[in-house]
């Protein structure tokens, strides 16, 4: 199950970060932060080609013994990072992809709200609900 | 019994009450009603059933607020009462507070000052004028009161509830002889309160009265004229309109308790109309949608916080497309109004606000126009007394509005939609209301639901004729501008002769030496002739004046025109008046006074002609400007087409 979900802005500051409060959240924040480097690395590797060819789903960024970290980048360089519990081995790539797709859709819905200024923290309840469902459902 | 015990129990509260038997009975009954109603109105439930917390019985703020409102006391008094009785301090209406409050109400109604000391003496029972959805009016005996159904948490909506109270009190004030200087028929309140349903106001009293934004004082002068007109049903739509004319914050009134009874999320007909008209003001086509930025500016005027607005948007934009269709817009509007009235925002979009439901429930309101027109007929007559007040409130309201919200909203006049677009670019700097705005509002008597008057002011200003073209110089490219020269010419001698220099377009003020010239120009038929004709005629008469002194008064009028068209030196003109003055001092003096008026008239005529010419000129120049613009655009296009070839 998704233990932590984070939305990082283009400038690498978090727009939204949420984790299941089972243990110290700081650890997840740290993991997300370190994973940004990996994300950048992957982006730059693909960056030589035109942007269109770059795939949004980055896949497994790096595994630790307890967790796996997956990444996803939008065309506007907004990054979604998801930390998943390693114990849940049944999680397939497809599922992760679908989760990211849902995240992306919700994110665009947030963007559509004219009262949302890009760069603000995401405070949309709909987004929260979606993330909650994701964190619970996948487990 | 209860009161004494409760009074003794809370030592830190208001001083212990001593209630008579009758009072105790009344108060306890009232309290039971208020507390009972707090439970959602499940019949005359026992107070125990509605205990909010074990061991304490509190009366819900909503019923209490309504009860106080029914006492017909002014808002300030009710505020004082609430404070004195300690409800504010403890945050709820316990028995003690409630009884003290009732006692204070009785005191206030008896004309005593609202003080703790007042309640120590014997007082009659407080009187409550009931006004409920059911329309029953009870006078006198509070025991007949019904609990109200407003379920509003006291703390969070204290202000709102008291505002509503105030509004209604003000409304009722105008009818209660003790409170109001206005002589409204006392029977109007019942009628007034009963009518709401028939008019589509679920709560007319609240709807019409909720015209008050935070500052009550601003509304005070308003309420009175409105109260006076509240007598008849015909004025209710009027009031509705005037309320609509308020700033955005006023919209609360409409929603307020519109389905008050069970569903605050139900949109009434009136609200629907209002929303639709607002929609139209933003977007002429009802089947199209409003873009996000437009809607954002509009809703920002409601002065709700951005997160709340964001949430409301989330709720109402069902398809998340960043634009609002008409049902979505109505839902959003409704939510905003509800929020402003203190209702907490729902977790999800209520079923009655779903777009499908709204579309089904309310077919495309083509009839809005007619209704509005019918409303508007009654408006114009009453616009004037309100203008100033409206201005004041609009000033206060617009002061709060962020500047960027100017460019949309506020102008709900359907007819003026097109002009809104024109006026938009001119809006930004025109925030504060001016007397002009009231005039502009008068000029548009249609029922305008002004979400903000600033837009109309700005619009009106934008629509005002552009500033008159600057006084043209003497030399003009247009040869036909005889008027100008003709107009200028007289002024030259004036300056030459040392008289006060009139503005270029005006003939010189009559003076002994000048009056002749001006008088000469007075003959209407000749003056009304086209400048060209004057020019033609002038050369022929040029020599005449000099040779025929007796006929100078008639002929000389051409001299100025003459010299103007031919651009003769001022010296000739200067010599003219000088000679004229010397030749005929006496006869002219006698005629001066009578002819001065004519001179002025001719001057006016000249000015009008000058204006006409200038206007023509202006339009021609504008056309030229457009052509030049088009050329420029064409050239730019060409450039762009050529450019990619060169740049790569």
Interface residues (C-beta under 8 A of the other chain):
Chain A: X108 X109 X112 X113 X114 X115 X116 X123 X124 X125 X126
Chain B: X292 X293 X295 X296 X299 X306 X307 X309 X310 X311 X313 X314 X317 X320 X321 X322 X347
